[in-house]
Amino acid sequence: MKTALVHHPIYAKHDTGLGHPETPVRYEAVMNVLREDAVFWTELTEITPEKASKGVVQAAHTPQHFRTVENAFSEGYDRLDADTAISMESFDASLFAAGGAVAGVDAVIQGCVDNAFVVVRPPGHHATAERAMGFCLFNNVAVAAKHSQNHYKEIDRVAIIDWDVHHGNGTQGIFYDDPSVYFFSMHQYPWYPGTGSRGETGHGRGLGSTMNLPIRAETRAAEQKRMFEAAVGDIARNFSPDLIMISAGFDAHLTDPLGQLRLEDEDYVSMTRTLKQWADEACGGRIVSCLEGGYNLATLGGTVKAHVTGLKNG
């Protein structure tokens, strides 16, 4: 298997300020662990992304939201909501973040690699079509999913699997009435941002194209993994994607300070293999995974490496 690693140094220049959990050190911690194993590193295909254009971003976001993020720093803002801090480099970083997800999609669909992982920040899954929230400026996965459908005739149906500890409300909202994108979120509930009940299943033509799997705090990892595998099996019986994208948050890890779930590295490897098997059966193995949460700096790099190893080795 050929696995791409998409990254850019500007991801470390989105400065959220002292004490903020979504710190530039997250990017550095991941990259340091991936690089320290020379053999592992050389087996990856490095990709440096370009900025996503305004048009590509606005396929998933309103023009007003784009202008808000673009103008925020020049207008004197240091945050876009109570949780979403910004700095002078944040707008460019957010365009390269969306561009990183797009670059992963391009590399996979064009057959340059089998799958891709994007070491991206700022993260994206809380960003709605109209606003930034929850550390997220633009919704990287949603932008890339729209790009795949708009630019490649072979991509009609996309599945987005979100295993972050927090519900991917932004991604859900962007595709809530769209039957061509199946959104599945497994998350701690009740927890930030308060959405993601089982009753949220889509709207209009998209009814039945959203599935939420709310998990109680302190649920045993084996039980959570069993529920994940059963849910993916149910989705696969009814939806055959041309591309699978993962909102890969690692804050459901046992050690994470922002969650109360109990997954460990081997559980992420198992879930990765479950999605790889589905991708192999449905869409020629096409998977693009993008970093979302994960805030324990001592463990995040190792967990990401385990996930990338699962993508690379199966």
GUTORMI-398305 format. One record per atom (N, C-alpha, C): x, z, y. Coordinates in pm, whole numbers, plus 32768, in hexadecimal, padded with zeros to 4 digits. Example, Ala and Ser with C-alpha at 12.3 -4.5 7.8 and 13.67 -1.06 7.14 Angstrom:
<recs>
8527830C7DC7/84CE830C7E3E/8528830C7EB6/850582C47F1F/855782CA7F96/850A83138003/
</recs>
This chain:
<recs>
805380007F88/800080008000/80578000807D/802E7FB180E0/80717FB28162/80197FFD81C5/8050806681FE/800780B9825E/804A80B082E5/7FFB8095834D/802F809283D5/8025811C8413/8088813D8465/808281B384B9/80828181854A/80148197858E/8005816A8619/801F81E18674/807D81D186D1/809C823F872C/80D9820987AC/80D7825C8814/810F82358896/813D82B388DE/81B182B18920/81E2832A8963/8186835D89D2/813183078A08/80D883358A74/8072839A8A40/805D839F89BB/800184028986/8030849189A3/80B084A289BA/80E5852789DC/80E485428A72/80B684E18AC2/80B784F28B54/802E85148B8E/7FCA851A8B39/7F46854B8B63/7F5085E38B67/7F6686198BDF/7F8586A88BF0/7F0586F58C0B/7EE2874F8BB0/7E67879C8BBB/7E7D88278BF7/7EFA88498C14/7F1588C88C57/7F34893A8BF8/7F6C89A28C2F/7F9B8A158BE2/7F278A578B99/7F3A8A6C8B17/7ED98AB58AC8/7E698A628A8E/7E6189E38AB1/7DF6898F8A7B/7E16896C89EA/7DB58976898E/7DD4895B8901/7DF588C988E4/7DBE886C8933/7DDB87DE891B/7E5787BA896C/7EC787EC893F/7F4687E58987/7F99876B895D/7FEF873989B6/804A86CD898D/80A186F08915/80B7877088FC/810A8799888B/80C887728806/8045875D8805/8003872E878B/803F86A8875D/804D864C87BA/808885CA879A/811885DA8769/8164862B87AF/81F0863F878B/81FD86828702/81A686E286E4/81AB87278664/819286C885F1/8131866F8602/8113860D859A/818785AD8588/81B8857685F6/8222851285ED/82A2854E85B3/82C185C985D6/833B860985A2/83358616850A/82C3864084D4/82B786508443/82BD85C883FE/827B85638435/827E84E083F6/830984A383F7/835584BC8461/83DA8480846D/844484C8841C/842E854983FE/849A859583C0/84B685698331/8458852882F0/846C84F0826B/8490845D827B/8511843E8276/853F83B78297/8504834E823A/84F9836C81B9/84C2830C815A/842F82F38179/83E4835D818D/8355835181AE/834382FD822B/839483198292/838782D48312/83A0823F8304/8407821A82B8/8428818C82AC/83C0813F825B/836E8185820F/8305814281C3/828981238216/82838158828F/8212813D82E8/823080C68342/81C9807F836A/81D5801083C7/81B180438452/8214804F84A9/81FA8083852F/81B980188587/8153804185D2/81117FE98631/8108803286B7/81357FEF8720/8126802387A8/80B27FDB87EA/80498020880F/7FD37FDD8843/7FE17FB688D6/7F857F628902/7F747F42898F/7EFA7F8C89C3/7EEA7F8D8A46/7E727FC88A80/7DF67F7A8A54/7D8A7FBF8A3D/7D0A7F7C8A2C/7CDA7F4C8AB5/7CA47ED68AB9/7C727E9F8B37/7BEF7EE28B5F/7BCB7ED18BDD/7B4C7F088C0D/7AD77ED38BBA/7AD77E528B9D/7A6B7E178B50/7A5F7E518AC4/7AD17E688A84/7AD07EA289FC/7A997F308A00/7AC37F808A62/7A9280098A6E/79FE800B8A8E/79D27FB18AE6/79477FB18B11/78E87F788AA9/791C7F488A3A/78C37F2889CA/78857FA68990/78C7801A89A5/7893809A8972/786D80FA89E1/789380DD8A5E/787C81398ACE/784080F08B45/77F881398B97/77BC80FE8C0D/782780E28C77/780F807F8CCE/786D80678D3C/788180E28D93/781981318DA9/782681A98DFC/7885820E8DBC/787D821E8D38/78D8827B8CF7/7967824A8D03/797E81CA8CF1/7A0581948D00/7A3B81B18D8C/79E8819B8DF4/7A1381B48E7E/7A2F82488E95/79DE829E8E58/79F2832E8E68/7A7A83598E35/7AA0832A8DBE/7B22834D8D86/7B92830D8DD7/7B7F82918DFE/7BE682488E49/7C04828C8ECF/7B9E82BE8F11/7BAE82F18F99/7BBF83888F9F/7BB583CE8F2F/7BAE84608F31/7C29849F8F72/7CA084748F4C/7D1784B68F81/7D2984989016/7D13841A903D/7D2483F690CA/7CBE843D9122/7C4D846690E8/7BE884AF9134/7BFC8546912F/7C6A857090F1/7C8F85FC90F6/7C5D86539085/7C278615901C/7BF586658FAB/7C6786898F4D/7C6487018F17/7CC487278EAF/7C7F87388E28/7BFC871D8E22/7BB3871E8DA4/7B3286CF8DB5/7B00869A8D45/7A86864B8D45/7A0E869C8D17/7A2587068CCC/79C2876E8CB5/7A0F87F08C9E/79CB885A8C7D/7A0D88DC8C72/7A8088DC8C0E/7A7788878BA6/7ADC88848B3D/7B3F88118B49/7B1E87AC8B97/7B67872E8B93/7BC287208C0D/7C3B87568BFF/7C9D87548C6B/7CE286CC8C71/7D0C86A78CEB/7D5186278CFF/7DCA863A8D5A/7E2085D48D5A/7E9785D48DAD/7EAE85458DDE/7F1C85328E25/7F3884AF8E60/7F41843F8DF8/7F70845E8D7E/7F8283F98D17/7F0783E98CBC/7E9E84358CD5/7E31843B8C74/7DE383B88C68/7DCD83728CD5/7D8182F68CCB/7DCC828F8C78/7E4F827D8C95/7E9E82208C44/7EA3824D8BB2/7EB582D08B9C/7EBA83028B12/7E3882E48ACA/7DC782F38B0F/7D4682DA8ACF/7D3482478AAE/7D6981ED8B01/7D61815E8AE2/7DBC813B8A6C/7E3381778A67/7E8B816289F4/7E5181A48976/7E0482118986/7DC482518914/7D5D81F388D6/7D0381BF8929/7CA3815C88F8/7CEC80E188C2/7D5780B88907/7DA6804788D9/7DEA80608855/7E0E80DD8839/7E4B80FF87B9/7DEA80E98746/7D6C81168759/7D0880FF86F1/7CEE806B86DE/7CEB8021874C/7CD87F908744/7D4D7F4D86FC/7DC77F79871A/7E3C7F3F86D7/7E397F5A8641/7E0D7FD0861A/7DFF7FED858B/7D9B7F908549/7D2A7F7B858A/7CC47F208556/7CFB7E92854B/7D3F7E6485B2/7D777DDC85AE/7DD87DCB853A/7E317E2C8529/7E977E2184BF/7E577E1E8435/7DEF7E6E8421/7DAD7E72839E/7D5B7DF58385/7D0C7DCB83E6/7CB57D5883D0/7D077CD783C4/7D737CCD840D/7DC87C568404/7E207C558387/7E1C7CC18339/7E647CC582BB/7EF77CE882C8/7F217D19833C/7FAD7D41834D/7FCC7DBF82FB/7F6A7E1682ED/7F787E9282A0/7EF57EA78255/7EF77F0481F7/7E7E7F2581AC/7E267F8981F6/7E657FE88239/7E1C804D8284/7E74808182F4/7E3C80D68349/7E88810483BD/7E5E819183E4/7EBF81DD8419/7EA4825D8457/7ED6825984E6/7E82828A8544/7EA3828685D2/7EB983158601/7F348332862D/7F5883BA865B/7F3283C586EF/7EB283CC8708/7E7F83B3878E/7E59843487D7/7E6F84378856/7E32849788B0/7E2D8459893A/7DC98477898D/7D5E84D6896E/7D0584A788FB/7CC5850888B7/7C6884E4884D/7BEA84A58888/7B8884828831/7B1A84338868/7A8D8454883D/7A77849B87CF/79F284968791/798584E087DD/79A885328840/794085728892/7918851D890B/796884BA8930/7949846989A5/78CE84138989/7867842489DC/77ED83D589CD/77FC83538A1B/779783008A14/779B82838A61/77A7829E8AF6/777083118B22/7764832B8BB2/77C483948BE8/780583E48B91/785284538BC8/78C2847E8B69/792884BC8BA7/799384FF8B5D/7967858C8B3C/799485C08ACA/797A864C8AA9/79D086768A33/79E186F88A23/7A24872D89AD/7AAF86F78995/7B0286EF89FD/7B8D86BE89F9/7B95862589F5/7B2485DD89EE/7B21854E89D3/7AFB84FE8A50/7B4684948A6F/7B2B84408AE4/7ADE83C28ABC/7B1A836F8A67/7AD582FD8A2C/7ACC83118995/7A6782D68959/7A5182E888CA/7AA1827E887E/7B1882A38851/7B7682448818/7B3D81FB879E/7AFF82458744/7AC9820A86CA/7A5481AD86EB/79FD81D68747/798C8181876B/79BB810187AE/7A1D810B8806/7A5480938847/7A8C803387DF/7AD78069877F/7B1580148719/7AAD7FD886BB/7A458025869A/79DA7FEF8644/79937F7C8688/79727F8C8707/79347F208753/79917EA6875A/7A117EBF8771/7A737E518776/7A767E0586F4/7A737E4D8684/7A7A7E098602/7A027DAC85EF/798D7DD8861A/79157D85860A/79137D11866C/79477D2786E3/79417CC0874B/79AB7C54873D/7A187C7386F4/7A8A7C1686EF/7AA67BDB8666/7A667C0D85FD/7A847BDC8577/7A027BBB852F/79F37B3D850B/79777B1284CB/79627B548443/79D07B808403/79C37BBF8380/79967C518387/798D7C878400/79647D13840F/78D87D18844C/787A7D3D83FA/77F07D4F8427/77C97DE28423/77EA7E2683B6/77BE7EAF83A0/78387F0D839B/78307F7983E7/789D7FDA83EF/7868806483CA/78B480AC8378/78968138835A/78FB819083A4/78C981F583E9/791F8256842E/790A82DE83EC/7976831583B6/797383958370/79BE83FB83C5/7979846383EF/79B084C7844A/79B6854D8401/7A31857E83E4/7A3D85FF83A0/7A7B866A83FA/7A7D8654847B/7AA686BB84DA/7A4C873584CA/7A7D87AC84EE/7A2C882584E3/79B788248545/79C187D285AE/795887C78612/790A874485FE/788A87488617/783686D18608/786186638668/786785E98636/788B85768689/7813854186D6/77E385928733/77688571877C/777284EF87CA/77E884D48804/77F7845B8853/77EA83DE87FF/782F83DC878D/782783698734/779983588701/775B83C586D9/76D083BD86AA/7676837F8713/768283AD8790/762C837B87F9/764082E78815/76BB82BA8814/76D8822D8832/769881D187CB/768F81FD874D/765D81A686E3/75D681D486AA/7590822D86F0/751B826E86B5/74AA820C8695/74A2819F86DF/7438813D86C3/747080B9868E/74E980BE8656/752F80458628/753B8048858F/74F07FF48547/74F57FF784B5/75747FBA847B/75C77F7A84CF/76417F3C849C/76B57F9F8492/76A6801684CA/770D807E84C4/76D180FA8484/770881238413/76DC819E83D1/7737820F83FC/76FD82768439/774C82E88466/772F8361840E/779A839C83D7/779084148385/77EC847E83BE/77B584F583D8/78058563840C/77F285DF83B4/786186168388/786486968341/78A886FA839D/7865876883BE/789787C08427/7860884C8416/78A588AC8450/787389358454/77F5893984AA/77928985847D/7713898B84C6/76D48A1584B1/76A38A55851A/76A68A2885A5/77318A3E85E3/775A89E28634/77DF89E78674/77DC898286E5/784389808736/7849891E87A3/78398890876C/77EC883987AC/779F884A8828/770D886D8813/76E8889A879B/766188C6877F/7608885D873F/763B87E48733/75F0877786F5/761B87688663/75DA870B861D/760386EB8595/75B2872D8528/753187418540/74DB877784D7/74B987098472/748787318400/746086CF839A/73EF867483C9/73A086A48427/733086548457/735785E284B2/73D585DC84DD/7404856F8533/743184FB84DA/73DB849684CB/73F3842B846A/73EE839F84A7/73EB8396852B/73E48313856C/735F830085B2/7354829185FB/72DC8276864C/72BF81E1864A/724081BE864C/721981338653/725080E485DF/7290807285FC/72CA801F8593/733A8066854A/737480CC8589/73E18117854B/73B4818E84F9/733181A084E9/73008210849A/73348207840B/7374827083DC/73AF82728357/744082498353/747B822883C7/750781FF83CC/7562826D8402/752D82E5840C/757C835B8430/756283C683C7/75CE84078399/75C08479833F/761984EA8372/75DE8560837E/762A85D783A3/762D8638832F/76A386738319/76B686D782B1/76E8875782F4/768B87AC8323/76B4882A8362/76E4888E82FA/775688CD8318/7798892982BB/779B89B482FA/77748A1A82B1/777C8AA382E2/780D8AD382EC/78298B24834D/78AE8B62835A/78D38BA982D9/79528BA182B5/798D8BE48241/795E8BAB81BB/79218B3581BD/78FF8AF2813F/797F8AD780F0/797C8AED806E/79F28AD4801B/7A178A42801F/7A988A24801E/7AC8899C8028/7A9389467FB5/7A90897C7F3D/7A62892E7ECA/79D189037EDC/797F895B7F14/78F2893A7F2B/78E488D27F99/793288E18004/792D887E8070/795987F5803E/79C287F37FEF/79F487737FB9/798E87337F5C/794A87857F0B/78E287507EB1/787187117F02/784887537F6E/77DC871E7FC1/7808869D8006/788686988030/78BA861E806E/78B685A9800D/78E785BE7F94/78EA85537F31/785D85247F0D/77FF85817F02/7775855C7EE3/7739850B7F55/775385337FD1/771D84EB8044/7756845E804D/77D88450803A/781583CB803E/77DC83747FCF/77C783AD7F5A/778983627EED/76FE83317F10/76AE83877F51/762883607F7C/762E82EE7FE1/768882FA8042/7695829180A8/76BE820D8067/77208213800D/775581997FCF/76ED814E7F7F/768C81957F4A/762281527EFD/75C481017F56/75C281207FD7/756180E18030/759F809180A2/7623809E80B4/7664805C8126/76EB802880F8/77017FA88108/777F7F6A80E0/77CA7F3C815D/782D7F898189/78727F688206/78DC7EFB81F3/78FA7EB88260/796A7E5B8265/79E97E9F8298/79DB7F1782CE/7A4A7F668303/7A1F7FF78301/7A7B805082DA/7A6280E082E2/7AC2811C8348/7A8B816983A4/7ADC81B18406/7ACA824683EF/7B3482918404/7B31832283F4/7B4F8364847B/7AF683BC84A7/7B17841A8513/7B57849284CF/7BDB848F84C9/7C2784EC8477/7C4F856684C8/7BF185C384D6/7C138644850F/7C4486A084A0/7CA886F284BF/7CE0874D845B/7CC987DF8481/7C6387F684D4/7C44887F84FE/7BE288C484A1/7BBA88838433/7B7488CA83C7/7BD8890A8366/7C5889028387/7CC2893F8336/7CB689D7833A/7CD88A1582CC/7CD28AA682BE/7D188AF0832F/7D858AB88363/7DD78AFD83C7/7DB38ADD8457/7D4F8A87846F/7D388A5784F7/7CF48AC0854E/7D228AD185CB/7CE88B378621/7C608B12865B/7C388A938656/7BB98A6A8692/7B4A8A51862C/7B628A7385AF/7AFC8A628549/7AF98AD884E9/7A918ADA8496/7A828B478434/7A638B0F83AA/7A9F8A9B838B/7A938A618306/7B168A7482BC/7B1D8A46823E/7B888A7481E6/7BD28A04819D/7BCE898B81D4/7C14891E8192/7CAB8931819B/7CF188FD8135/7D8388FD8135/7DB4886E8121/7E38885C8124/7E6F87D58122/7E3E878480AB/7E3A87C18035/7E1287777FBE/7D80874A7FC4/7D2E87938012/7CA2876A8022/7C9886EC8077/7CEB86E480DF/7CED866A8130/7D1F85F380DE/7D81860A8087/7DB1859F8030/7D3F85707FD4/7CF585CE7F9C/7C8685AA7F44/7C1C855A7F8D/7BF885858006/7B94853B8054/7BC784B1807B/7C4884A88099/7C83842680B7/7C7883C9803F/7C9383FC7FC8/7C8983AA7F4F/7BFA837D7F35/7B9983D67F51/7B0C83B17F42/7AEA833A7F9B/7B17833F8018/7AFB82D08074/7B4A8253804F/7BC28265801C/7C0F81EF7FF1/7BCB81A97F7C/7B9681F77F1F/7B5081BA7EAF/7AD7816A7EDF/7A8B81A47F3B/7A19815D7F74/7A4680DE7FBC/7AB080E9800C/7AE380748055/7B1280077FF5/7B55802F7F89/7B847FCB7F28/7B0F7F817EEA/7AA27FC97ED1/7A2D7F8B7E92/79DB7F387EF4/79D87F607F74/797A7F247FD2/79B97EBF8032/7A367ED7805B/7A687E8780CD/7AFD7E6980C2/7B2E7E55804A/7BBA7E2F803A/7C1C7E998067/7BF27F178067/7C4B7F85808B/7C5C7F9E811E/7C0F7F5A8173/7C227F678204/7BF97FF28236/7C5C80428261/7C4380C5829E/7C9B80D28319/7C5F81028386/7CAA812883FE/7C8381B8841F/7CE782108420/7CD1829F8437/7D1082C684BC/7CC48311850C/7CF383398591/7CF083D1859E/7D5B840985D2/7D64849985E6/7CF984C88649/7CB585338625/7C5985768681/7C8F86038698/7C50866C8662/7C7D86F38679/7CE9871F8618/7D0E879F8625/7D7987DC85D6/7DD888238634/7DD588A98634/7E1288F386A2/7E76895E8677/7E91896985F5/7EFB89C385C9/7F7C897285C6/7FD3898A8625/804B89388634/80AC894B85C0/80A189BA8579/80FA89D48508/80D28985848B/805289618481/8022891F8407/7FF38890841C/7FD488698498/7F9687E784B0/7FEA8773847C/806C87768496/80C187078469/80BF86F683D3/80C78764838A/80C5875C82F8/8040872982C3/7FD387508302/7F50872282D6/7F40868D82F1/7F6B86618366/7F6785D28384/7FBD85848321/803385B88302/8089857382A1/80458568821A/7FFE85D081F0/7FB685CB8171/7F4C855E8175/7F03855581E2/7E9C84ED81F1/7ED9846181F0/7F46844F823A/7F8783CB823D/7FC083A781B4/7FF5840C816E/802583F480E6/7FB283C5808D/7F3D8402809E/7EC883D58052/7EA283468072/7EAB832080F0/7E9082948115/7EF8823680D8/7F73826380D9/7FE3820D80B0/7FEB81FE8018/7FD5826C7FD2/7FED826C7F41/7F6E826A7EED/7EFD828B7F2A/7E82828D7EDE/7E72830B7E8C/
</recs>
